[in-house]
C-alpha cells in the first residue's frame, strides 16, 4: 500500500480539533507543538491555537522560550483562573437553580459554590476548549493532553456534564410545576435559557468529537512494552467513546548505527516492540519519529523533527531482533546509591514527570525493601488511572491485594468502583428515607426525590480519586502492612492528590454542617456517619504525609530540560505542602562510551546533570543508567539491589 508523504493529520484542512495523547513522557507535547507550528507555517492566513490541558504545563519549555509565529496562539490552561472566569459567568445562574430547586438558603449555596473542586483541571479544560471552538476564531485547535488516564476522563466529561445539566434541570422541575399551577403558565426565563445553551454547547462539542472529518485523536507512544500496554488500554476506551482514530505516532526510534552492546540490546527490544505494534494495532497507520542526540527544543528543531516523520516500515531492523539480551552488573546500573529508607517510614512516594521511570523504580524499590525487611509487609499501589504496575511486574494485578513476592503485595486502585459503591449506598439509604416519608404522610415527594437521586451526578470529577485514597487509609488502619510504596500519577495530578486531603476535609465539613442543619427535613444517618469517618481518615493521612519521620517522596527525573523544569516545580510544591523530598533519582543516563551515538548523548547530558547536582545539593542524588528493560520480578529485584546501598554490618567486639 502506498504511503502519504506526510501524516494525514497535517494534510486534512477540515480538522477543527487535533488531539495528541498517550502515556506520560512519550513526547505528546513535542508532537502537538510540532504539528501546530507546521499547520501555522502551511496556512499563514489562518489562525491556530495550541492548548495544554496537563496541570504540569510544558509548552513554553518545549518552545525553548521562543515566541510562536503570529498566527499561532499558545494557551496553558490554569484551573484556578478558569474557575474564576467560570464563576463570574455562571455563579448567578447556578445559585438561582440551587435556591429554586433545593431546601438550601443563600448562605448554604454561597458556601457550596465557594468550595474548590477536585478534578477541576479536566472540567475547566473542556469548557475552555468548547469556548475556543464555539467562537470560530481558530481554523484548528491543537490539544496537548494530560497523560492517558486523565485524558480519557477529560474526553468522557461531555457525557458526564450532560448528566449535570439533567440534574440541574430536575432541580427546576418543581419550581416550574408550582409556577404553572398557581400562575396558570410558565415562561422560560434566563436560567432556563442558560441550561438550554449549555446543553446545546455540549451536544455541539460531542458531535465534533465524533466527527472524523473535523476531529482527530493521534496517540503517541514509544516502542516499549509499558508504552504499548498503556496505548492498548487507551485505544480500547477511545473506541468505546467512538473518537476518530486513524494514525499513531511512534516516537524516539533508534537509528541502526549504534555499535555498542547497549545500543544493540535497545535495537533488539525496539524490533520486537515494532513487530508487536503491527500485530496489536493492525487497523491503524503508523508514523515513526527518530530519537535525536539532543533534546528537541524551539520552533526550528520542532519543525525539523516533523519533517523526519516516515512510515514505520522505514524504521524496522529485523536483524536486531536476533541480538541476545544484554546483562549488566549492578555497578554498571547505579552510581551513588542511597541508604535504605529509615525503618520508621510508613509511606514512600515515587513522583516525577511522565515517562521518567517512576513505576519501574517504585516496583524495584518495593521488591528490594520486601526482601531486605523480611519481618515487615510491604504494599505497592498505584493511583494513576492508567495503571502500569501489572505490565511492569509481568504479573496480573487488580483492585484487590495480590501477592507477587515474599513480603510484597500489590494493588491497582479502581477509583470508579469506589465511586460506584458510594452511589449505591447513597441510593439505598435514599430509597429508605423517601419510603418512610411516603408511608407516614401518604404523599409521594416525586420532585424532591428526583433531585436527591441526581445529586451525585453533579459530583465533581475528582471525587472518585478522593474515595480511592480512603481505601488506602483503610488498609493503613488495619495495620496489615508496615510500609506503603506509592507509584504516583505524573506531576500535575500528583500535586492535586497531595492537596486532596485538605480539600476533602473542607468538602466533608461543609456537607456535614448541611446535614446537621437540615436533619429534620432530610437525614441520612449512614451517609453522615460515613462522612465523619472519611474526615477522620483524611486528617490521619494529612498528618502522615507531612511527617518527615514517617513519609517521604522520592523524586525521579531524567536529563532533559523539560524534566529539569518540572522537577524544580515538584520539589517547590512539596516544600509548600510540607512533604519531605530527601532523595532524587536521575534516571536513564547514558554511560560514557566509545559508541558514537552513546558518546554524543553522554556529553549532552553532563551539563544538566551538573545543574541537578547544584539545584538539589541538600538531597542525596543517585544516577541510574540506561540498561536492559527491567521488566518482571527478577530483573526488577536486581535493579532494586543496585538502587540502594547495602545495609551497614554491625560488628560485635570480643571483650
C-alpha positions as CSV (number, residue, x, y, z in Angstrom):
1,X,0.0,0.0,0.0
2,X,1.4,3.4,-0.9
3,X,2.0,5.8,2.0
4,X,1.3,9.5,2.0
5,X,4.3,11.8,2.0
6,X,3.2,13.3,5.4
7,X,0.8,12.2,8.1
8,X,-2.8,12.7,7.3
9,X,-3.5,15.0,10.3
10,X,-1.2,17.6,8.7
11,X,-3.0,17.4,5.3
12,X,-6.7,17.4,6.3
13,X,-7.8,21.1,6.2
14,X,-11.2,20.2,7.5
15,X,-9.9,19.3,11.0
16,X,-11.0,21.7,13.7
17,X,-9.7,19.8,16.7
18,X,-6.5,17.8,16.8
19,X,-5.6,15.9,20.0
20,X,-2.3,14.3,20.9
21,X,-2.4,11.8,23.8
22,X,-0.6,8.8,25.3
23,X,1.4,7.6,28.3
24,X,3.3,10.2,30.2
25,X,6.8,11.0,28.8
26,X,6.2,9.7,25.2
27,X,6.5,13.1,23.6
28,X,2.9,14.3,23.4
29,X,3.9,17.9,23.9
30,X,6.7,17.7,21.3
31,X,4.3,16.2,18.7
32,X,1.5,18.7,19.5
33,X,3.8,21.7,19.3
34,X,5.4,20.5,16.1
35,X,2.1,19.9,14.5
36,X,0.7,23.3,15.5
37,X,3.8,25.0,14.2
38,X,3.6,23.1,10.9
39,X,-0.1,24.0,10.4
40,X,0.7,27.6,11.1
41,X,3.6,27.5,8.6
42,X,1.5,25.8,5.9
43,X,-1.5,28.2,6.3
44,X,-0.2,31.6,7.2
45,X,-3.5,33.4,6.6
46,X,-5.4,31.3,9.2
47,X,-5.1,31.3,13.0
48,X,-4.4,28.3,15.1
49,X,-4.5,27.6,18.9
50,X,-2.2,25.3,20.8
51,X,-3.6,24.3,24.2
52,X,-2.2,22.3,27.1
53,X,-4.6,20.6,29.5
54,X,-1.8,18.9,31.6
55,X,-1.7,20.6,35.1
56,X,2.1,20.4,34.8
57,X,2.4,22.5,31.6
58,X,5.5,22.3,29.4
59,X,4.5,24.1,26.2
60,X,6.7,27.1,26.9
61,X,9.6,24.8,27.8
62,X,9.1,22.9,24.6
63,X,9.4,26.0,22.6
64,X,12.6,26.9,24.4
65,X,11.2,30.3,25.4
66,X,10.8,31.4,21.7
67,X,7.7,33.2,20.6
68,X,5.4,31.3,18.3
69,X,4.5,32.6,14.8
70,X,1.9,35.4,14.8
71,X,-0.9,33.1,13.6
72,X,-0.3,30.6,16.4
73,X,-1.5,31.3,19.9
74,X,-0.4,29.3,23.0
75,X,-2.6,28.7,26.0
76,X,-1.7,26.8,29.1
77,X,-5.0,26.3,31.0
78,X,-4.8,27.5,34.6
79,X,-7.6,25.8,36.5
80,X,-7.8,28.5,39.2
81,X,-8.1,31.3,36.6
82,X,-10.5,29.2,34.6
83,X,-12.7,28.6,37.7
84,X,-12.7,32.4,38.4
85,X,-13.9,33.1,34.9
86,X,-16.5,30.3,35.2
87,X,-17.9,31.7,38.4
88,X,-18.0,35.2,37.0
89,X,-20.1,33.9,34.1
90,X,-22.2,31.2,35.7
91,X,-22.4,31.6,39.5
92,X,-25.6,33.7,39.5
93,X,-27.4,31.1,37.4
94,X,-26.2,28.2,39.5
95,X,-27.1,30.0,42.7
96,X,-30.6,30.6,41.3
97,X,-31.1,27.0,40.4
98,X,-30.0,25.8,43.8
99,X,-32.3,28.2,45.6
100,X,-35.3,27.3,43.4
101,X,-34.7,23.5,43.4
102,X,-33.4,22.7,46.9
103,X,-34.1,23.5,50.5
104,X,-30.8,25.3,50.9
105,X,-30.7,29.0,51.7
106,X,-28.5,31.7,50.2
107,X,-25.7,31.2,52.8
108,X,-25.6,27.5,52.1
109,X,-25.5,27.9,48.4
110,X,-22.7,30.5,48.6
111,X,-20.7,28.2,50.8
112,X,-21.0,25.3,48.3
113,X,-20.1,27.4,45.3
114,X,-17.0,28.8,47.1
115,X,-15.6,25.3,47.6
116,X,-12.6,24.3,45.5
117,X,-13.4,21.5,43.1
118,X,-11.3,18.3,42.9
119,X,-10.9,17.3,39.3
120,X,-11.1,20.9,38.3
121,X,-8.4,20.8,35.7
122,X,-10.2,18.4,33.3
123,X,-13.6,20.2,33.6
124,X,-12.1,23.7,33.1
125,X,-10.0,22.4,30.2
126,X,-13.1,21.1,28.5
127,X,-15.1,24.3,29.0
128,X,-12.2,26.4,27.7
129,X,-11.8,24.2,24.6
130,X,-15.6,24.3,23.9
131,X,-15.5,28.2,24.1
132,X,-12.5,28.3,21.7
133,X,-14.3,26.1,19.2
134,X,-17.6,27.9,19.5
135,X,-16.3,31.4,18.5
136,X,-14.7,30.0,15.3
137,X,-11.7,32.3,15.8
138,X,-9.3,29.5,15.0
139,X,-9.0,27.2,12.0
140,X,-7.9,24.4,14.2
141,X,-7.3,23.9,17.9
142,X,-4.3,21.5,18.7
143,X,-4.6,19.9,22.1
144,X,-1.6,18.7,24.1
145,X,-3.4,16.4,26.6
146,X,-2.5,15.2,30.1
147,X,-1.2,11.6,30.4
148,X,-3.6,8.8,29.2
149,X,-5.8,8.1,32.3
150,X,-6.7,11.8,32.8
151,X,-7.2,12.4,29.1
152,X,-9.7,9.6,29.0
153,X,-11.6,11.2,31.8
154,X,-11.5,14.6,30.0
155,X,-13.0,13.0,26.9
156,X,-15.7,11.4,28.9
157,X,-16.7,14.6,30.5
158,X,-19.2,15.8,27.8
159,X,-21.5,12.8,28.7
160,X,-21.0,13.4,32.4
161,X,-21.8,17.1,32.0
162,X,-25.0,16.3,30.2
163,X,-25.9,14.4,33.4
164,X,-25.1,17.5,35.4
165,X,-27.5,19.5,33.2
166,X,-30.2,16.9,33.7
167,X,-29.7,17.1,37.4
168,X,-29.9,20.9,37.4
169,X,-33.0,20.8,35.2
170,X,-34.6,18.4,37.7
171,X,-34.0,21.0,40.4
172,X,-36.1,23.4,38.4
173,X,-38.9,21.0,37.7
174,X,-40.8,21.6,41.0
175,X,-40.5,25.4,40.6
176,X,-41.9,25.2,37.0
177,X,-44.7,23.0,38.2
178,X,-45.7,25.3,41.0
179,X,-45.5,28.4,38.8
180,X,-47.7,26.7,36.2
181,X,-50.1,25.6,39.0
182,X,-50.5,29.0,40.7
183,X,-50.0,31.4,37.8
184,X,-51.6,29.3,35.0
185,X,-48.5,29.4,32.8
186,X,-44.7,29.1,32.9
187,X,-42.4,31.0,30.6
188,X,-38.8,30.2,30.2
189,X,-36.5,32.8,31.9
190,X,-32.8,33.5,31.8
191,X,-32.0,30.4,33.9
192,X,-33.8,28.1,31.6
193,X,-32.1,29.6,28.6
194,X,-28.7,29.2,30.4
195,X,-29.3,25.4,30.7
196,X,-30.6,25.2,27.1
197,X,-27.5,27.0,25.8
198,X,-25.1,24.9,27.9
199,X,-26.7,21.7,26.7
200,X,-26.5,22.8,23.1
201,X,-22.8,23.6,23.6
202,X,-22.2,20.2,25.0
203,X,-24.1,18.5,22.2
204,X,-22.1,20.5,19.6
205,X,-18.8,19.5,21.3
206,X,-19.9,15.9,21.5
207,X,-20.8,15.9,17.8
208,X,-17.4,17.4,16.9
209,X,-15.5,14.8,19.0
210,X,-17.3,12.1,17.0
211,X,-16.7,13.6,13.5
212,X,-13.9,12.0,11.5
213,X,-14.0,15.0,9.1
214,X,-13.5,17.6,11.9
215,X,-11.7,15.8,14.7
216,X,-8.7,13.5,15.0
217,X,-7.1,11.9,18.1
218,X,-3.5,10.9,17.5
219,X,-2.0,8.5,20.1
220,X,1.8,9.0,20.6
221,X,3.8,6.1,22.0
222,X,7.3,4.6,22.3
223,X,8.5,1.2,21.0
224,X,8.5,-0.1,24.6
225,X,6.4,-2.6,26.5
226,X,4.9,-0.3,29.1
227,X,4.0,2.3,26.4
228,X,2.4,-0.3,24.2
229,X,0.4,-1.6,27.2
230,X,-1.0,1.9,28.1
231,X,-1.7,2.7,24.5
232,X,-3.7,-0.5,24.1
233,X,-5.7,0.3,27.2
234,X,-6.3,3.9,25.9
235,X,-7.4,2.8,22.4
236,X,-10.0,0.4,23.9
237,X,-11.5,3.3,25.8
238,X,-11.3,5.7,22.8
239,X,-13.1,3.1,20.7
240,X,-15.8,2.9,23.4
241,X,-16.1,6.7,23.3
242,X,-16.2,6.5,19.4
243,X,-13.5,9.1,18.8
244,X,-11.9,9.2,15.4
245,X,-8.6,7.4,15.1
246,X,-6.5,6.8,12.0
247,X,-2.8,7.2,12.8
248,X,-0.4,6.5,15.6
249,X,3.0,8.2,16.1
250,X,5.8,6.1,17.4
251,X,8.4,8.5,18.8
252,X,12.2,8.3,19.6
253,X,13.0,5.4,17.3
254,X,16.7,4.4,17.4
255,X,18.9,4.5,14.3
256,X,20.7,1.3,13.3
257,X,24.2,2.7,13.6
258,X,24.8,2.2,17.3
259,X,27.9,-0.1,17.7
260,X,27.9,-0.9,21.4
261,X,26.2,-3.7,23.4
262,X,23.8,-1.2,25.0
263,X,22.6,0.1,21.6
264,X,22.4,-3.5,20.2
265,X,20.2,-4.5,23.1
266,X,18.0,-1.4,22.7
267,X,17.6,-2.1,18.9
268,X,16.7,-5.7,19.6
269,X,14.0,-4.6,22.0
270,X,12.8,-2.0,19.6
271,X,12.5,-4.5,16.8
272,X,10.4,-6.8,19.0
273,X,8.2,-3.9,20.1
274,X,7.6,-2.8,16.5
275,X,6.6,-6.3,15.5
276,X,4.2,-6.3,18.5
277,X,2.7,-2.9,17.4
278,X,1.8,-4.1,14.0
279,X,0.2,-7.2,15.5
280,X,-1.7,-5.4,18.3
281,X,-2.9,-2.4,16.2
282,X,-3.5,-3.8,12.7
283,X,-6.1,-1.3,11.7
284,X,-4.0,1.9,12.0
285,X,-1.4,3.7,10.1
286,X,1.9,4.2,11.9
287,X,4.4,7.1,11.6
288,X,7.8,7.0,13.1
289,X,9.9,9.8,14.5
290,X,13.7,9.3,15.2
291,X,15.4,9.8,18.5
292,X,17.8,12.7,18.4
293,X,21.0,13.1,20.4
294,X,20.0,16.5,21.7
295,X,16.6,17.4,23.2
296,X,14.2,18.9,20.7
297,X,13.5,22.5,21.8
298,X,12.4,25.6,19.9
299,X,10.3,26.1,16.8
300,X,13.1,25.4,14.3
301,X,14.0,22.0,15.9
302,X,10.4,21.0,16.3
303,X,9.6,21.7,12.6
304,X,12.8,19.8,11.6
305,X,11.7,16.8,13.6
306,X,8.3,16.6,12.0
307,X,9.9,16.6,8.5
308,X,11.6,13.4,9.5
309,X,8.3,11.6,10.1
310,X,8.3,8.4,8.0
311,X,6.2,5.2,7.7
312,X,7.1,2.8,10.4
313,X,8.4,0.2,8.0
314,X,11.3,2.5,7.3
315,X,12.5,2.0,10.9
316,X,12.3,-1.7,11.2
317,X,15.5,-3.6,11.8
318,X,14.9,-7.3,11.7
319,X,18.5,-8.3,12.3
320,X,18.5,-6.6,15.7
321,X,15.9,-9.0,16.9
322,X,18.5,-11.8,16.9
323,X,20.9,-10.0,19.3
324,X,21.0,-11.7,22.7
325,X,19.6,-9.8,25.6
326,X,22.3,-7.8,27.4
327,X,23.0,-8.3,31.1
328,X,24.8,-5.7,33.2
329,X,26.2,-5.9,36.6
330,X,24.9,-3.8,39.5
331,X,27.9,-1.5,39.3
332,X,27.0,-0.5,35.7
333,X,23.4,0.4,36.6
334,X,23.6,2.9,39.5
335,X,26.1,5.5,40.8
336,X,25.9,6.8,44.4
337,X,23.0,4.6,45.7
338,X,21.3,6.0,48.8
339,X,20.8,4.1,52.0
340,X,17.6,2.2,52.5
341,X,14.7,4.3,54.0
342,X,14.6,4.5,57.8
343,X,12.5,1.8,59.4
344,X,10.2,4.5,60.7
345,X,9.0,5.3,57.2
346,X,5.4,4.1,56.6
347,X,4.7,5.8,53.2
348,X,7.1,6.1,50.3
349,X,6.0,8.0,47.2
350,X,7.8,7.9,43.8
351,X,7.0,11.0,41.8
352,X,8.0,13.0,38.7
353,X,7.2,13.8,35.1
354,X,5.5,11.2,33.0
355,X,7.9,8.7,31.4
356,X,10.9,9.2,33.8
357,X,10.6,5.7,35.2
358,X,8.5,6.2,38.4
359,X,6.8,2.9,38.0
360,X,10.0,1.0,37.4
361,X,11.8,2.5,40.4
362,X,8.8,2.1,42.6
363,X,8.5,-1.6,41.7
364,X,12.2,-2.2,42.1
365,X,12.3,-0.4,45.5
366,X,9.3,-2.3,46.8
367,X,10.8,-5.6,45.9
368,X,14.2,-4.7,47.5
369,X,12.5,-3.5,50.7
370,X,10.3,-6.5,51.0
371,X,13.4,-8.7,50.7
372,X,15.6,-6.6,53.0
373,X,13.0,-6.4,55.7
374,X,11.5,-9.9,56.0
375,X,9.7,-9.1,59.2
376,X,7.8,-6.2,57.5
377,X,4.9,-6.4,55.0
378,X,5.0,-4.0,52.0
379,X,2.1,-2.9,49.9
380,X,2.8,-1.4,46.4
381,X,-0.1,0.6,45.0
382,X,-0.9,2.9,42.1
383,X,-3.3,5.9,41.9
384,X,-2.7,6.7,38.2
385,X,-5.9,6.0,36.2
386,X,-3.7,4.4,33.5
387,X,-2.2,1.7,35.7
388,X,1.0,0.0,34.6
389,X,2.2,-1.9,37.7
390,X,1.0,-5.2,36.2
391,X,2.8,-4.6,32.9
392,X,6.0,-3.6,34.7
393,X,5.9,-6.6,37.1
394,X,4.8,-9.1,34.5
395,X,2.2,-10.2,37.0
396,X,-1.6,-10.0,37.0
397,X,-2.7,-7.2,39.4
398,X,-6.1,-5.8,40.1
399,X,-8.2,-3.8,42.7
400,X,-7.6,-6.4,45.4
401,X,-4.3,-7.1,47.1
402,X,-2.2,-9.6,45.1
403,X,0.9,-11.3,46.4
404,X,3.7,-11.0,43.9
405,X,6.8,-11.9,46.0
406,X,7.6,-12.8,49.6
407,X,6.6,-9.8,51.8
408,X,5.2,-7.8,48.9
409,X,1.6,-7.3,47.8
410,X,0.3,-5.1,45.0
411,X,-2.9,-3.3,44.3
412,X,-4.1,-1.1,41.4
413,X,-6.9,1.0,42.8
414,X,-10.2,1.2,40.9
415,X,-11.4,4.7,41.7
416,X,-14.5,4.3,39.6
417,X,-15.5,1.2,41.6
418,X,-15.2,3.1,44.9
419,X,-17.4,5.8,43.5
420,X,-20.0,3.3,42.3
421,X,-20.1,1.8,45.8
422,X,-20.7,5.2,47.3
423,X,-23.6,5.8,44.8
424,X,-25.2,2.5,45.7
425,X,-25.0,3.2,49.4
426,X,-26.5,6.7,48.8
427,X,-29.3,5.3,46.6
428,X,-30.2,2.6,49.1
429,X,-30.5,4.9,52.0
430,X,-32.4,7.5,49.9
431,X,-34.9,4.8,49.0
432,X,-35.5,4.1,52.7
433,X,-35.9,7.8,53.6
434,X,-38.5,8.6,50.9
435,X,-40.2,5.2,51.5
436,X,-40.7,6.1,55.2
437,X,-41.8,9.6,54.4
438,X,-44.5,8.3,51.9
439,X,-45.7,5.7,54.4
440,X,-46.1,8.3,57.2
441,X,-47.7,11.1,55.1
442,X,-49.3,9.3,52.2
443,X,-47.6,11.9,49.9
444,X,-45.1,10.9,47.2
445,X,-42.4,13.7,47.1
446,X,-41.6,13.0,43.4
447,X,-39.8,16.2,42.6
448,X,-37.7,16.2,45.7
449,X,-36.8,12.5,45.3
450,X,-35.6,13.0,41.7
451,X,-33.5,15.9,42.8
452,X,-31.9,14.0,45.6
453,X,-31.4,10.9,43.4
454,X,-29.5,13.0,40.9
455,X,-27.3,14.8,43.4
456,X,-24.3,12.5,42.9
457,X,-24.5,13.2,39.2
458,X,-23.3,16.7,39.9
459,X,-20.4,15.5,42.0
460,X,-17.0,16.8,40.8
461,X,-14.9,14.5,38.5
462,X,-12.1,14.1,41.1
463,X,-14.4,12.6,43.8
464,X,-13.5,9.0,42.6
465,X,-9.8,9.6,43.3
466,X,-10.7,11.0,46.8
467,X,-12.6,7.8,47.5
468,X,-9.8,5.7,46.2
469,X,-7.5,7.4,48.7
470,X,-9.7,6.4,51.6
471,X,-9.2,2.7,50.5
472,X,-5.5,3.1,51.3
473,X,-6.3,4.8,54.6
474,X,-8.5,1.8,55.5
475,X,-5.6,-0.6,54.7
476,X,-3.3,1.6,56.9
477,X,-5.7,1.4,59.8
478,X,-5.8,-2.4,59.5
479,X,-2.1,-2.4,60.2
480,X,-1.7,-5.4,57.9
481,X,1.2,-3.6,56.1
482,X,4.2,-1.9,57.6
483,X,5.2,0.1,54.5
484,X,3.2,1.5,51.6
485,X,5.0,2.3,48.4
486,X,3.1,4.6,46.0
487,X,3.6,4.8,42.3
488,X,2.1,8.2,41.6
489,X,0.4,9.8,38.7
490,X,2.6,12.4,36.8
491,X,3.5,15.6,38.5
492,X,0.4,17.8,37.8
493,X,-2.1,15.2,39.0
494,X,0.2,14.1,41.9
495,X,0.1,17.6,43.3
496,X,-3.7,17.5,43.1
497,X,-3.5,14.2,45.0
498,X,-1.3,15.7,47.7
499,X,-3.7,18.6,48.1
500,X,-6.7,16.3,48.2
501,X,-6.8,15.5,51.9
502,X,-7.1,19.2,52.9
503,X,-9.6,19.8,50.1
504,X,-11.7,16.8,51.1
505,X,-11.8,17.9,54.7
506,X,-13.4,21.2,53.6
507,X,-15.9,19.4,51.5
508,X,-16.8,17.0,54.3
509,X,-17.1,19.7,56.9
510,X,-19.4,21.7,54.6
511,X,-21.7,18.8,53.8
512,X,-21.7,17.5,57.4
513,X,-22.8,21.0,58.6
514,X,-25.6,21.0,56.0
515,X,-26.8,17.5,57.0
516,X,-27.0,18.7,60.7
517,X,-28.7,21.9,59.8
518,X,-31.4,20.2,57.8
519,X,-31.7,16.9,59.7
520,X,-35.4,17.4,60.4
521,X,-36.0,17.8,56.7
522,X,-33.5,15.3,55.2
523,X,-31.4,13.0,57.3
524,X,-29.2,10.2,56.0
525,X,-27.5,8.7,59.2
526,X,-25.4,6.1,57.3
527,X,-24.0,8.6,54.8
528,X,-23.5,11.1,57.5
529,X,-21.5,8.6,59.6
530,X,-19.5,7.7,56.5
531,X,-18.6,11.4,56.1
532,X,-17.5,11.6,59.7
533,X,-15.3,8.5,59.2
534,X,-13.9,10.0,56.0
535,X,-13.0,13.2,57.7
536,X,-11.1,11.3,60.4
537,X,-9.2,9.3,57.8
538,X,-8.2,12.4,55.8
539,X,-6.9,14.1,58.9
540,X,-4.8,11.0,59.7
541,X,-3.5,10.8,56.1
542,X,-2.5,14.5,56.2
543,X,-0.6,14.0,59.5
544,X,1.2,11.1,58.0
545,X,2.0,12.8,54.7
546,X,3.6,15.8,56.4
547,X,5.6,13.9,59.0
548,X,9.1,13.5,57.6
549,X,9.8,10.7,60.1
550,X,7.0,8.6,58.6
551,X,6.6,9.7,55.0
552,X,9.0,10.6,52.2
553,X,8.7,11.5,48.5
554,X,11.5,10.2,46.2
555,X,11.7,12.4,43.1
556,X,12.5,10.7,39.8
557,X,13.7,12.6,36.8
558,X,15.7,12.3,33.5
559,X,18.4,14.5,32.0
560,X,16.2,16.8,29.8
561,X,15.4,20.5,30.1
562,X,11.7,19.8,30.4
563,X,12.1,17.2,33.1
564,X,14.5,19.6,34.9
565,X,12.0,22.4,35.0
566,X,9.2,20.1,36.1
567,X,11.3,18.6,38.9
568,X,12.0,22.1,40.3
569,X,8.3,22.7,40.3
570,X,7.6,19.4,42.0
571,X,10.1,20.0,44.8
572,X,8.9,23.5,45.4
573,X,5.3,22.4,45.6
574,X,6.3,19.6,48.1
575,X,8.1,22.2,50.2
576,X,5.0,24.3,50.2
577,X,2.8,21.4,51.2
578,X,5.2,20.2,53.9
579,X,6.1,16.9,52.2
580,X,9.7,15.7,52.6
581,X,11.8,15.1,49.5
582,X,15.1,13.6,50.7
583,X,16.1,11.7,47.5
584,X,16.5,12.4,43.8
585,X,17.0,9.7,41.2
586,X,18.3,10.9,37.8
587,X,17.2,8.1,35.6
588,X,18.0,7.0,32.0
589,X,21.5,8.4,32.0
590,X,23.8,7.3,29.1
591,X,27.1,5.9,30.4
592,X,30.5,7.1,28.9
593,X,31.2,5.1,25.8
594,X,33.2,4.8,22.6
595,X,30.0,4.2,20.7
596,X,29.4,7.4,18.6
597,X,25.7,7.5,19.4
598,X,26.1,7.0,23.1
599,X,29.1,9.3,23.4
600,X,27.1,12.2,21.9
601,X,24.2,11.5,24.3
602,X,26.5,11.2,27.3
603,X,28.2,14.6,26.6
604,X,24.8,16.3,26.1
605,X,23.6,15.1,29.5
606,X,26.5,16.2,31.6
607,X,25.6,19.9,31.8
608,X,22.1,19.0,33.0
609,X,23.4,16.5,35.5
610,X,25.6,19.2,37.0
611,X,22.6,21.5,37.2
612,X,20.7,18.8,39.0
613,X,23.6,18.4,41.5
614,X,23.7,22.1,42.2
615,X,20.0,22.7,42.5
616,X,19.4,19.7,44.7
617,X,22.6,19.8,46.8
618,X,20.8,19.0,50.1
619,X,19.4,15.8,48.7
620,X,21.0,12.5,48.0
621,X,21.3,12.4,44.2
622,X,21.5,9.0,42.7
623,X,22.4,8.4,39.0
624,X,20.6,5.5,37.3
625,X,21.9,4.5,33.8
626,X,20.3,3.1,30.7
627,X,20.0,-0.7,31.0
628,X,18.2,-3.7,29.7
629,X,14.5,-3.3,30.2
630,X,13.8,-4.1,33.9
631,X,10.5,-5.9,33.4
632,X,9.4,-8.8,35.5
633,X,10.0,-9.5,39.2
634,X,13.6,-11.0,38.8
635,X,15.0,-8.1,36.8
636,X,13.3,-5.5,38.9
637,X,14.7,-7.1,42.1
638,X,18.2,-7.0,40.5
639,X,17.7,-3.3,39.9
640,X,16.3,-2.8,43.4
641,X,19.5,-4.4,44.8
642,X,21.6,-1.9,42.8
643,X,19.4,1.1,43.7
644,X,20.2,1.2,47.4
645,X,23.4,0.7,49.3
646,X,23.8,-2.5,51.3
647,X,22.8,-2.0,55.0
648,X,25.7,-1.5,57.3
649,X,27.0,-4.6,59.0
650,X,27.1,-4.4,62.8
651,X,30.3,-5.8,64.2
652,X,30.4,-7.2,67.8
653,X,33.7,-6.7,69.5
654,X,35.1,-9.6,71.6
655,X,35.8,-8.5,75.1
